[in-house]
Amino acid sequence: QVQLVESGGGLVQAGGSLRLSCTASVRTFSNFVMGWFRQTPGKEREFVASISWGGSNTYYADSVKGRFTISRDNAKNTVELQMNTLKPEDTAVYYCAAQYSGRLNDPSRVRYWGQGTQVTVSS
């Protein structure tokens, strides 16, 4: 079983930054398309960002373009999400996600999920 573990969440003021990290317990990390989703109570899980196997291609939700940056280090089995200029609307539980192929932007296609890490942005 693939295990994804997130870290780096916390409380930050609007306009501040956080960096989330996700570590995978697999040796074939480069075979996975990786990404991040977020979810608030009563809402459906929402796509945030994704990155291709080798890191050449990245995709972002319109709401975070220009503010968030996704990256990966296949040698370390990690994917990161640098979040800048945070807004209160970014408050959510953020989930690391993995799938074998295709663009990672649909929760129904995600194969593995992390446990989530809380990000709270105060006004």
Contacts in CASP RR format, 6 or more apart in sequence:
PFRMAT RR
TARGET T0000
AUTHOR 0000-0000-0000
METHOD contacts of the structure
MODEL  1
QVQLVESGGGLVQAGGSLRLSCTASVRTFSNFVMGWFRQTPGKEREFVAS
ISWGGSNTYYADSVKGRFTISRDNAKNTVELQMNTLKPEDTAVYYCAAQY
SGRLNDPSRVRYWGQGTQVTVSS
2 24 0 8 1.000
2 25 0 8 1.000
2 26 0 8 1.000
2 98 0 8 1.000
2 111 0 8 1.000
2 112 0 8 1.000
3 24 0 8 1.000
3 25 0 8 1.000
3 112 0 8 1.000
3 114 0 8 1.000
4 22 0 8 1.000
4 23 0 8 1.000
4 24 0 8 1.000
4 25 0 8 1.000
4 96 0 8 1.000
4 97 0 8 1.000
4 98 0 8 1.000
4 112 0 8 1.000
4 113 0 8 1.000
4 114 0 8 1.000
4 115 0 8 1.000
5 22 0 8 1.000
5 23 0 8 1.000
5 25 0 8 1.000
5 96 0 8 1.000
5 114 0 8 1.000
5 115 0 8 1.000
6 20 0 8 1.000
6 21 0 8 1.000
6 22 0 8 1.000
6 94 0 8 1.000
6 95 0 8 1.000
6 96 0 8 1.000
6 114 0 8 1.000
6 115 0 8 1.000
6 116 0 8 1.000
6 117 0 8 1.000
7 20 0 8 1.000
7 21 0 8 1.000
7 22 0 8 1.000
7 23 0 8 1.000
7 117 0 8 1.000
8 18 0 8 1.000
8 19 0 8 1.000
8 20 0 8 1.000
8 21 0 8 1.000
8 117 0 8 1.000
9 18 0 8 1.000
9 20 0 8 1.000
9 94 0 8 1.000
9 117 0 8 1.000
9 118 0 8 1.000
9 119 0 8 1.000
10 18 0 8 1.000
10 117 0 8 1.000
10 118 0 8 1.000
10 119 0 8 1.000
10 120 0 8 1.000
11 120 0 8 1.000
11 121 0 8 1.000
11 122 0 8 1.000
12 18 0 8 1.000
12 86 0 8 1.000
12 119 0 8 1.000
12 120 0 8 1.000
12 121 0 8 1.000
12 122 0 8 1.000
13 121 0 8 1.000
13 122 0 8 1.000
14 86 0 8 1.000
14 87 0 8 1.000
14 88 0 8 1.000
14 121 0 8 1.000
14 122 0 8 1.000
14 123 0 8 1.000
15 84 0 8 1.000
15 85 0 8 1.000
15 86 0 8 1.000
15 87 0 8 1.000
15 121 0 8 1.000
16 84 0 8 1.000
16 85 0 8 1.000
16 86 0 8 1.000
16 121 0 8 1.000
17 82 0 8 1.000
17 83 0 8 1.000
17 84 0 8 1.000
17 85 0 8 1.000
17 86 0 8 1.000
18 83 0 8 1.000
18 86 0 8 1.000
18 119 0 8 1.000
19 80 0 8 1.000
19 81 0 8 1.000
19 82 0 8 1.000
19 83 0 8 1.000
20 36 0 8 1.000
20 80 0 8 1.000
20 81 0 8 1.000
20 83 0 8 1.000
20 94 0 8 1.000
20 96 0 8 1.000
20 117 0 8 1.000
20 119 0 8 1.000
21 78 0 8 1.000
21 79 0 8 1.000
21 80 0 8 1.000
21 81 0 8 1.000
22 34 0 8 1.000
22 35 0 8 1.000
22 36 0 8 1.000
22 78 0 8 1.000
22 79 0 8 1.000
22 80 0 8 1.000
22 81 0 8 1.000
22 96 0 8 1.000
22 114 0 8 1.000
23 76 0 8 1.000
23 77 0 8 1.000
23 78 0 8 1.000
24 32 0 8 1.000
24 34 0 8 1.000
24 77 0 8 1.000
24 78 0 8 1.000
24 79 0 8 1.000
24 98 0 8 1.000
25 77 0 8 1.000
26 32 0 8 1.000
26 77 0 8 1.000
29 74 0 8 1.000
29 77 0 8 1.000
30 53 0 8 1.000
30 54 0 8 1.000
30 74 0 8 1.000
31 53 0 8 1.000
31 100 0 8 1.000
32 53 0 8 1.000
32 98 0 8 1.000
32 99 0 8 1.000
32 100 0 8 1.000
32 111 0 8 1.000
32 112 0 8 1.000
33 50 0 8 1.000
33 51 0 8 1.000
33 52 0 8 1.000
33 53 0 8 1.000
33 98 0 8 1.000
33 99 0 8 1.000
33 100 0 8 1.000
33 101 0 8 1.000
33 102 0 8 1.000
33 103 0 8 1.000
33 104 0 8 1.000
34 50 0 8 1.000
34 51 0 8 1.000
34 70 0 8 1.000
34 72 0 8 1.000
34 79 0 8 1.000
34 96 0 8 1.000
34 97 0 8 1.000
34 98 0 8 1.000
34 104 0 8 1.000
35 48 0 8 1.000
35 49 0 8 1.000
35 50 0 8 1.000
35 51 0 8 1.000
35 70 0 8 1.000
35 79 0 8 1.000
35 81 0 8 1.000
35 96 0 8 1.000
35 97 0 8 1.000
35 98 0 8 1.000
35 104 0 8 1.000
36 48 0 8 1.000
36 49 0 8 1.000
36 50 0 8 1.000
36 70 0 8 1.000
36 79 0 8 1.000
36 81 0 8 1.000
36 94 0 8 1.000
36 95 0 8 1.000
36 96 0 8 1.000
36 97 0 8 1.000
37 45 0 8 1.000
37 46 0 8 1.000
37 47 0 8 1.000
37 48 0 8 1.000
37 94 0 8 1.000
37 95 0 8 1.000
37 97 0 8 1.000
37 107 0 8 1.000
37 110 0 8 1.000
38 45 0 8 1.000
38 46 0 8 1.000
38 48 0 8 1.000
38 90 0 8 1.000
38 92 0 8 1.000
38 93 0 8 1.000
38 94 0 8 1.000
38 95 0 8 1.000
38 119 0 8 1.000
39 45 0 8 1.000
39 46 0 8 1.000
39 92 0 8 1.000
39 93 0 8 1.000
39 95 0 8 1.000
40 91 0 8 1.000
40 92 0 8 1.000
40 93 0 8 1.000
44 107 0 8 1.000
45 95 0 8 1.000
45 107 0 8 1.000
46 61 0 8 1.000
46 92 0 8 1.000
47 61 0 8 1.000
47 104 0 8 1.000
47 105 0 8 1.000
47 106 0 8 1.000
47 107 0 8 1.000
48 60 0 8 1.000
48 61 0 8 1.000
48 64 0 8 1.000
48 68 0 8 1.000
48 81 0 8 1.000
48 94 0 8 1.000
49 58 0 8 1.000
49 59 0 8 1.000
49 60 0 8 1.000
49 61 0 8 1.000
49 64 0 8 1.000
49 68 0 8 1.000
49 69 0 8 1.000
49 70 0 8 1.000
49 81 0 8 1.000
50 58 0 8 1.000
50 59 0 8 1.000
50 70 0 8 1.000
50 97 0 8 1.000
50 103 0 8 1.000
50 104 0 8 1.000
50 105 0 8 1.000
51 57 0 8 1.000
51 58 0 8 1.000
51 59 0 8 1.000
51 70 0 8 1.000
51 71 0 8 1.000
51 72 0 8 1.000
51 79 0 8 1.000
52 58 0 8 1.000
54 72 0 8 1.000
54 74 0 8 1.000
55 71 0 8 1.000
55 72 0 8 1.000
58 69 0 8 1.000
58 70 0 8 1.000
59 103 0 8 1.000
59 104 0 8 1.000
59 105 0 8 1.000
60 66 0 8 1.000
60 68 0 8 1.000
60 70 0 8 1.000
63 89 0 8 1.000
64 83 0 8 1.000
64 90 0 8 1.000
67 83 0 8 1.000
67 84 0 8 1.000
67 85 0 8 1.000
67 86 0 8 1.000
68 81 0 8 1.000
68 82 0 8 1.000
68 83 0 8 1.000
68 84 0 8 1.000
69 81 0 8 1.000
69 82 0 8 1.000
69 84 0 8 1.000
70 79 0 8 1.000
70 80 0 8 1.000
70 81 0 8 1.000
70 82 0 8 1.000
71 79 0 8 1.000
71 80 0 8 1.000
71 82 0 8 1.000
72 78 0 8 1.000
72 79 0 8 1.000
72 80 0 8 1.000
73 79 0 8 1.000
73 80 0 8 1.000
79 96 0 8 1.000
81 94 0 8 1.000
83 90 0 8 1.000
83 119 0 8 1.000
86 119 0 8 1.000
86 121 0 8 1.000
87 121 0 8 1.000
88 121 0 8 1.000
88 122 0 8 1.000
88 123 0 8 1.000
89 121 0 8 1.000
90 119 0 8 1.000
90 121 0 8 1.000
91 119 0 8 1.000
91 120 0 8 1.000
91 121 0 8 1.000
92 118 0 8 1.000
92 119 0 8 1.000
93 116 0 8 1.000
93 117 0 8 1.000
93 118 0 8 1.000
93 119 0 8 1.000
94 116 0 8 1.000
94 117 0 8 1.000
94 118 0 8 1.000
94 119 0 8 1.000
95 113 0 8 1.000
95 114 0 8 1.000
95 115 0 8 1.000
95 116 0 8 1.000
96 113 0 8 1.000
96 114 0 8 1.000
96 116 0 8 1.000
97 104 0 8 1.000
97 107 0 8 1.000
97 110 0 8 1.000
97 112 0 8 1.000
97 113 0 8 1.000
97 114 0 8 1.000
98 104 0 8 1.000
98 110 0 8 1.000
98 111 0 8 1.000
98 112 0 8 1.000
98 113 0 8 1.000
99 109 0 8 1.000
99 110 0 8 1.000
99 111 0 8 1.000
99 112 0 8 1.000
100 111 0 8 1.000
102 109 0 8 1.000
104 110 0 8 1.000
END
